[in-house]
Amino acid sequence: MKKYFEIVNLLIPCAFVLNDRSRFDLRTGIPNNALEVYKGGFKNLGLKPGAEELFKKETVKDLLSLIEKARRVQDVEVLALAKPDNAKIQDAAKARILRFK
């Protein structure tokens, strides 16, 4: 998973207890459940270029939701590449990027 995700906004990687009471430990790298945790809105994970292949099977509705929740321009750009031919997603990504500026 470290090929697709990076730790952001943390000086020292640490462990977290998620809302479902499961542990998410970043001290040993990026865990295998990083995709589910990212979709849940975890703010200390960012997407690396190439991560779009993880989101190719997502519905348009889910991708639009992830674009709205994205906390970095890089994440929006990667999510938009999951379905590059969909005008709705591309428009939402452009609008979200403009709100970052």
Backbone hydrogen bonds, N-H to C=O, Kabsch-Sander energy under -0.5 kcal/mol:
donor,donor_aa,acceptor,acceptor_aa,energy
4,Y,1,M,-1.6
5,F,1,M,-1.9
6,E,46,G,-2.3
8,V,44,N,-1.7
16,F,24,F,-2.1
18,L,16,F,-0.6
18,L,22,S,-3.0
21,R,18,L,-2.2
24,F,16,F,-2.8
26,L,14,C,-2.1
26,L,24,F,-0.6
29,G,26,L,-1.1
34,A,31,P,-1.3
35,L,32,N,-0.5
37,V,33,N,-2.0
38,Y,34,A,-2.8
39,K,35,L,-2.4
40,G,36,E,-1.3
41,G,38,Y,-1.9
42,F,37,V,-1.7
45,L,42,F,-0.8
46,G,6,E,-2.9
48,K,4,Y,-2.9
51,A,48,K,-2.0
53,E,50,G,-1.2
54,L,51,A,-1.9
55,F,52,E,-1.3
58,E,55,F,-1.3
63,L,59,T,-2.3
64,L,60,V,-2.6
65,S,61,K,-1.8
66,L,62,D,-2.3
67,I,63,L,-2.5
68,E,64,L,-2.0
69,K,65,S,-1.7
70,A,66,L,-1.2
76,V,72,R,-1.6
77,E,73,V,-2.4
78,V,74,Q,-2.1
79,L,75,D,-2.6
80,A,76,V,-2.3
81,L,77,E,-1.1
82,A,79,L,-1.2
83,K,80,A,-0.7
86,N,83,K,-1.4
87,A,85,D,-0.7
90,Q,86,N,-2.0
91,D,87,A,-2.6
92,A,88,K,-2.1
93,A,89,I,-2.4
94,K,90,Q,-2.2
95,A,91,D,-2.3
96,R,92,A,-2.3
97,I,93,A,-2.4
98,L,94,K,-2.0
99,R,95,A,-1.4
100,F,96,R,-0.9
100,F,97,I,-0.6
101,K,97,I,-0.8
101,K,98,L,-0.5
